[in-house]
Amino acid sequence: MGTQQFIIRRLFQMIISMFIVATVVFFLFRLLPGNPTTAMIEPGWSTEAREMLLERFGLNEPLHVQYFRYLGNLTQLDFGISFHYSRPVIMVIGDMIWNTLILMISSMIVAYTIGTLGGVLLAWYRGTKFEAFGITTGLIFRALPPFFVGMLFIMLFSFNLGWFPHSGMRTAGYVAEGFMDRYINLDFLRHLILPMTVSSLYFLAQPMLIMRNTMMEVMGEDFVEMAEAKGLTKARIMYVHAARNALLPVVTQGALFLGMAIGGQVLIEYVFGWPGLGQEIVLAAQRHDYPVAQASFLMMAGLIMIMNFIADMLYGYLDPRVVYK
């Protein structure tokens, strides 16, 4: 019963949080100076034509009317029509969100796999030069701006060595037929490697250091001493027994990683010319394309909330001592 009540309470909190985010996003973009229809109005347009354009996008209505219409559309998952593309927002960002998710998920898998295993090794070899080297390397890549690392990688691996393409998601002239052909091919993989590597290096330090610190606490627990008394190998103790109990903070951080990765990949997508959601958010803000920008931020907020909810559910699986109230 406690788990059911916890799930219902969390779902209610998510609905309230999404309402608050939707409200803030709506008014935030309308506080920006400039008219979203300016870029669409051509010289010589009459006043009547301009009024018709405003009416077409519902911008001639009072702000409170626009707001309630906006909330009503959200309940039907209708994000409106893009001012710039004159197409439904869901169609505009549909392909872009897939491009961002593939880049982000691949970066997350690499960063958290290497970071988690590396954190165990750092705890294992604590006080050695290996630990100092691992921590220093992780913090350096975390401190360096992603766009700077991206440009260095482009100069080295694209222009100097010629190993990988420097921008885009596929070679010019490549025609993809269907989802599988678009993403499951060597050409896409060659374009993915550089931005994925830069993104992974930027996020690597967090899971690695969290895992190291938690492992050092867990290694002093009674069950670790019991496993040593049984004669188990140190590798089995570290990776099977201690690591599982040290994963809880890493799981929490992994849930937040999803939202941070979308926001943090804006610069990476811009540097590598990756046609993703992060790049489109920047362009939508510059164009005052309210519907696209609003939908993008709502998706980011929704992903963060969902991943936090999944992390809370995983707690009970990873640690049977966790009780939901």
Secondary structure as GFF3:
##gff-version 3
##sequence-region A 1 325
A	DSSP	alpha_helix	2	30	.	.	.	ID=ss1
A	DSSP	three_ten_helix	38	40	.	.	.	ID=ss2
A	DSSP	alpha_helix	47	56	.	.	.	ID=ss3
A	DSSP	alpha_helix	63	75	.	.	.	ID=ss4
A	DSSP	alpha_helix	89	124	.	.	.	ID=ss5
A	DSSP	alpha_helix	129	143	.	.	.	ID=ss6
A	DSSP	alpha_helix	146	153	.	.	.	ID=ss7
A	DSSP	pi_helix	154	160	.	.	.	ID=ss8
A	DSSP	alpha_helix	178	183	.	.	.	ID=ss9
A	DSSP	alpha_helix	186	218	.	.	.	ID=ss10
A	DSSP	alpha_helix	222	229	.	.	.	ID=ss11
A	DSSP	alpha_helix	234	236	.	.	.	ID=ss12
A	DSSP	pi_helix	237	242	.	.	.	ID=ss13
A	DSSP	alpha_helix	243	272	.	.	.	ID=ss14
A	DSSP	alpha_helix	277	287	.	.	.	ID=ss15
A	DSSP	alpha_helix	290	318	.	.	.	ID=ss16
###
